[in-house]
Amino acid sequence: MDRKMANRKLIRLSQLKSKLATENLEEIDWVTFGVIVKKVTPQSANNGRTFSIWRLNDLRDLNQCVSLFLFGDVHKEHWKTDQGTV
């Protein structure tokens, strides 16, 4: 993990909103981790394609969640991922 994190900045999901407001994250090599705390049943978009919505949390502040929308090949590959997965 030390090798993978070398020269990268860890930003907790619960800090992401404030970091986006104060830092230019496009210029930083950063990483975050999250736990799937809620999965919405796959939905169909207006164009007929199916997508998933996951709510992610870092388990530090359960009121601060990030919604992740999965489309296309990402949805097809990961829609069965279990709630509780990191």
C-alpha positions as CSV (number, residue, x, y, z in Angstrom):
1,M,0.0,0.0,0.0
2,D,2.9,2.4,0.8
3,R,4.2,1.9,-2.8
4,K,0.8,2.5,-4.3
5,M,0.2,5.6,-2.2
6,A,3.7,7.1,-2.9
7,N,3.3,10.8,-4.0
8,R,-0.5,10.6,-3.7
9,K,-2.7,12.5,-1.3
10,L,-5.4,10.7,0.6
11,I,-8.7,12.7,0.8
12,R,-11.4,11.2,2.9
13,L,-14.8,11.1,1.3
14,S,-16.2,13.1,4.2
15,Q,-13.6,15.8,3.3
16,L,-14.2,15.8,-0.5
17,K,-16.8,18.6,-0.6
18,S,-14.6,21.0,1.4
19,K,-11.4,20.0,-0.6
20,L,-13.2,20.7,-3.9
21,A,-14.1,24.2,-2.7
22,T,-10.6,25.0,-1.5
23,E,-8.1,23.1,-3.7
24,N,-7.6,22.5,-7.4
25,L,-7.8,18.7,-7.2
26,E,-7.1,18.4,-11.0
27,E,-3.5,19.4,-10.2
28,I,-3.1,16.8,-7.4
29,D,-2.6,13.1,-7.6
30,W,-5.2,12.1,-5.0
31,V,-7.0,9.0,-4.0
32,T,-10.0,8.2,-1.8
33,F,-11.6,5.1,-0.3
34,G,-15.3,4.4,0.3
35,V,-17.7,1.7,1.5
36,I,-20.9,1.1,-0.4
37,V,-23.5,1.9,2.2
38,K,-26.5,1.9,-0.1
39,K,-27.3,0.6,-3.5
40,V,-30.3,1.7,-5.5
41,T,-31.9,-1.0,-7.7
42,P,-30.6,-0.5,-11.3
43,Q,-32.5,2.1,-13.2
44,S,-33.2,2.7,-16.9
45,A,-32.2,6.0,-18.4
46,N,-34.3,7.8,-21.0
47,N,-32.2,6.3,-23.8
48,G,-33.0,2.7,-22.5
49,R,-29.5,2.1,-21.0
50,T,-29.3,0.7,-17.5
51,F,-27.3,2.3,-14.7
52,S,-26.6,1.9,-11.0
53,I,-26.3,4.4,-8.2
54,W,-24.2,3.7,-5.1
55,R,-23.9,5.8,-2.0
56,L,-20.4,5.7,-0.6
57,N,-19.1,6.7,2.8
58,D,-15.8,6.6,4.6
59,L,-17.5,5.6,7.9
60,R,-16.1,8.6,9.6
61,D,-19.2,10.8,9.2
62,L,-22.3,8.8,8.2
63,N,-24.1,12.0,7.2
64,Q,-21.5,12.8,4.4
65,C,-22.1,10.4,1.5
66,V,-21.1,10.6,-2.1
67,S,-23.4,9.3,-4.9
68,L,-21.6,7.3,-7.6
69,F,-23.4,6.7,-10.9
70,L,-22.2,3.6,-12.9
71,F,-22.9,3.6,-16.6
72,G,-22.0,1.4,-19.6
73,D,-19.3,-1.3,-19.1
74,V,-18.6,-0.1,-15.5
75,H,-22.3,-0.8,-14.6
76,K,-22.2,-4.2,-16.4
77,E,-19.1,-5.3,-14.7
78,H,-19.9,-4.0,-11.1
79,W,-23.6,-3.8,-10.6
80,K,-23.7,-7.0,-8.6
81,T,-21.0,-5.7,-6.1
82,D,-22.3,-6.3,-2.5
83,Q,-23.3,-3.5,-0.2
84,G,-20.6,-3.1,2.4
85,T,-17.8,-3.6,-0.1
86,V,-14.8,-1.2,0.1
